Amino acid sequence: MKSKFLLSVIAVGMLSMSAFGADYSKLSNEKLIEMSGDVAPKDYPDFTMEVHKRTQEMKVKDAEIFYDKLHQTRRNAHDAMSLKERREYRDAIRVEMQKRIDTMSVKEAREKGLLRGGYHHQRNGWKDSRGYGRGAGGSHRDCAPCPRY
C-alpha cells in the first residue's frame, strides 16, 4: 500500500516538473556545462534562459570561457549522434523554443535570452547576405552595443 502511494507521489512530482519546466537555478556552472549537450528539447528554453541569466552576471572574460565550455561540451555530445538524430534533436529544440517565444513579447524574449541579435548587428555587418552570423563587418564579439559580451 505504501509503495503504491509512494509511486503515485513520485509520478505526480515528475509530471508537475515536466509541466513547469526544469529548474536549473540550483545547479552549479560545472553541472550546466556537463549537461549542455544532453538537455531535453522541452527543457531547452529554460536551460537557455538560465545560461543567459548567469552570463549577464559574469565578467566578460568569465562569460566567454563559460560559453566556450558549453559549446565544446555540446559539440562533443552532438558528434556522438548520427546525422538523423542530430537533425531531429535540432528540430525539436526549434519547436520548443518557438512555443516559448510565442508566449512572450519580443522585448521579454530578448531580455530572457531566447532571441538574439537585433538591428545593430545587421547595421554593423554581423549578418551575411543569407542572414547568418560572422558577416563582412567582423565578429559578433566586436560589436560594441551588444549586451551579451
One Martini backbone bead per residue (centre of mass of N, CA, C, O) as a GRO file, in nm:
protein
  149
    1MET     BB    1   0.059   0.063  -0.022
    2LYS     BB    2   0.302   0.253   0.012
    3SER     BB    3   0.424   0.209  -0.273
    4LYS     BB    4   0.188   0.328  -0.434
    5PHE     BB    5   0.195   0.605  -0.310
    6LEU     BB    6   0.488   0.671  -0.377
    7LEU     BB    7   0.458   0.640  -0.687
    8SER     BB    8   0.240   0.860  -0.720
    9VAL     BB    9   0.409   1.095  -0.611
   10ILE     BB   10   0.637   1.072  -0.817
   11ALA     BB   11   0.463   1.103  -1.071
   12VAL     BB   12   0.351   1.384  -1.003
   13GLY     BB   13   0.625   1.522  -0.979
   14MET     BB   14   0.718   1.467  -1.272
   15LEU     BB   15   0.481   1.605  -1.414
   16SER     BB   16   0.518   1.887  -1.287
   17MET     BB   17   0.806   1.930  -1.389
   18SER     BB   18   0.731   1.910  -1.696
   19ALA     BB   19   0.513   2.140  -1.698
   20PHE     BB   20   0.728   2.373  -1.571
   21GLY     BB   21   0.996   2.277  -1.595
   22ALA     BB   22   1.315   2.321  -1.537
   23ASP     BB   23   1.549   2.367  -1.260
   24TYR     BB   24   1.868   2.544  -1.294
   25SER     BB   25   1.938   2.733  -1.042
   26LYS     BB   26   2.077   2.495  -0.850
   27LEU     BB   27   2.302   2.473  -1.041
   28SER     BB   28   2.602   2.452  -1.148
   29ASN     BB   29   2.815   2.540  -1.392
   30GLU     BB   30   2.935   2.257  -1.433
   31LYS     BB   31   2.663   2.111  -1.469
   32LEU     BB   32   2.572   2.271  -1.717
   33ILE     BB   33   2.807   2.188  -1.894
   34GLU     BB   34   2.767   1.878  -1.873
   35MET     BB   35   2.447   1.905  -1.991
   36SER     BB   36   2.444   2.062  -2.267
   37GLY     BB   37   2.395   1.808  -2.485
   38ASP     BB   38   2.138   1.668  -2.287
   39VAL     BB   39   1.896   1.841  -2.336
   40ALA     BB   40   1.581   1.857  -2.339
   41PRO     BB   41   1.377   2.013  -2.554
   42LYS     BB   42   1.159   2.107  -2.335
   43ASP     BB   43   1.411   2.243  -2.153
   44TYR     BB   44   1.578   2.449  -2.329
   45PRO     BB   45   1.462   2.731  -2.258
   46ASP     BB   46   1.545   2.718  -1.958
   47PHE     BB   47   1.845   2.680  -2.007
   48THR     BB   48   1.892   2.941  -2.169
   49MET     BB   49   1.795   3.140  -1.950
   50GLU     BB   50   2.004   3.059  -1.735
   51VAL     BB   51   2.258   3.120  -1.894
   52HIS     BB   52   2.195   3.416  -1.945
   53LYS     BB   53   2.171   3.506  -1.651
   54ARG     BB   54   2.461   3.428  -1.567
   55THR     BB   55   2.624   3.591  -1.786
   56GLN     BB   56   2.522   3.876  -1.693
   57GLU     BB   57   2.686   3.841  -1.405
   58MET     BB   58   2.942   3.827  -1.551
   59LYS     BB   59   3.226   3.853  -1.673
   60VAL     BB   60   3.338   3.861  -1.982
   61LYS     BB   61   3.559   3.641  -1.965
   62ASP     BB   62   3.386   3.430  -1.813
   63ALA     BB   63   3.164   3.408  -2.029
   64GLU     BB   64   3.344   3.305  -2.257
   65ILE     BB   65   3.437   3.048  -2.115
   66PHE     BB   66   3.157   2.930  -2.065
   67TYR     BB   67   3.069   2.917  -2.364
   68ASP     BB   68   3.301   2.738  -2.463
   69LYS     BB   69   3.230   2.494  -2.283
   70LEU     BB   70   2.944   2.453  -2.384
   71HIS     BB   71   3.016   2.413  -2.681
   72GLN     BB   72   3.205   2.167  -2.649
   73THR     BB   73   3.003   1.977  -2.513
   74ARG     BB   74   2.788   1.989  -2.735
   75ARG     BB   75   2.967   1.889  -2.964
   76ASN     BB   76   3.038   1.613  -2.844
   77ALA     BB   77   2.744   1.511  -2.830
   78HIS     BB   78   2.680   1.551  -3.138
   79ASP     BB   79   2.908   1.365  -3.251
   80ALA     BB   80   2.764   1.098  -3.129
   81MET     BB   81   2.560   1.149  -3.335
   82SER     BB   82   2.362   1.122  -3.576
   83LEU     BB   83   2.235   1.302  -3.823
   84LYS     BB   84   1.939   1.240  -3.765
   85GLU     BB   85   1.943   1.297  -3.461
   86ARG     BB   86   2.040   1.591  -3.480
   87ARG     BB   87   1.800   1.699  -3.647
   88GLU     BB   88   1.576   1.619  -3.450
   89TYR     BB   89   1.683   1.780  -3.211
   90ARG     BB   90   1.686   2.058  -3.345
   91ASP     BB   91   1.381   2.065  -3.421
   92ALA     BB   92   1.272   2.032  -3.132
   93ILE     BB   93   1.401   2.289  -3.023
   94ARG     BB   94   1.265   2.490  -3.214
   95VAL     BB   95   0.977   2.431  -3.127
   96GLU     BB   96   1.010   2.502  -2.823
   97MET     BB   97   1.115   2.788  -2.861
   98GLN     BB   98   0.869   2.896  -3.017
   99LYS     BB   99   0.661   2.846  -2.800
  100ARG     BB  100   0.790   3.035  -2.590
  101ILE     BB  101   0.803   3.295  -2.762
  102ASP     BB  102   0.488   3.312  -2.816
  103THR     BB  103   0.436   3.387  -2.494
  104MET     BB  104   0.599   3.646  -2.571
  105SER     BB  105   0.757   3.916  -2.598
  106VAL     BB  106   1.018   4.046  -2.756
  107LYS     BB  107   1.148   4.183  -2.514
  108GLU     BB  108   1.135   3.943  -2.319
  109ALA     BB  109   1.294   3.740  -2.496
  110ARG     BB  110   1.556   3.908  -2.498
  111GLU     BB  111   1.597   3.925  -2.185
  112LYS     BB  112   1.602   3.595  -2.161
  113GLY     BB  113   1.770   3.483  -2.435
  114LEU     BB  114   1.588   3.378  -2.695
  115LEU     BB  115   1.677   3.640  -2.840
  116ARG     BB  116   1.895   3.746  -3.091
  117GLY     BB  117   1.999   4.029  -3.174
  118GLY     BB  118   1.966   4.294  -3.422
  119TYR     BB  119   2.003   4.586  -3.572
  120HIS     BB  120   2.308   4.640  -3.496
  121HIS     BB  121   2.416   4.386  -3.641
  122GLN     BB  122   2.334   4.456  -3.927
  123ARG     BB  123   2.472   4.735  -3.936
  124ASN     BB  124   2.766   4.594  -3.851
  125GLY     BB  125   2.782   4.312  -4.024
  126TRP     BB  126   2.706   4.033  -3.881
  127LYS     BB  127   2.538   3.969  -4.129
  128ASP     BB  128   2.487   3.809  -4.399
  129SER     BB  129   2.311   3.756  -4.692
  130ARG     BB  130   2.155   3.502  -4.534
  131GLY     BB  131   2.157   3.580  -4.204
  132TYR     BB  132   2.430   3.510  -4.097
  133GLY     BB  133   2.697   3.502  -3.921
  134ARG     BB  134   2.996   3.648  -3.979
  135GLY     BB  135   3.040   3.886  -4.147
  136ALA     BB  136   3.213   4.151  -4.293
  137GLY     BB  137   3.218   4.329  -4.008
  138GLY     BB  138   3.268   4.090  -3.819
  139SER     BB  139   3.239   4.001  -3.511
  140HIS     BB  140   3.022   3.983  -3.248
  141ARG     BB  141   3.236   4.070  -3.021
  142ASP     BB  142   3.289   4.362  -3.169
  143CYS     BB  143   3.012   4.459  -3.071
  144ALA     BB  144   2.949   4.716  -2.865
  145PRO     BB  145   2.616   4.715  -2.811
  146CYS     BB  146   2.633   4.439  -2.702
  147PRO     BB  147   2.507   4.279  -2.405
  148ARG     BB  148   2.665   3.989  -2.402
  149TYR     BB  149   2.989   4.120  -2.402
   0.00000   0.00000   0.00000
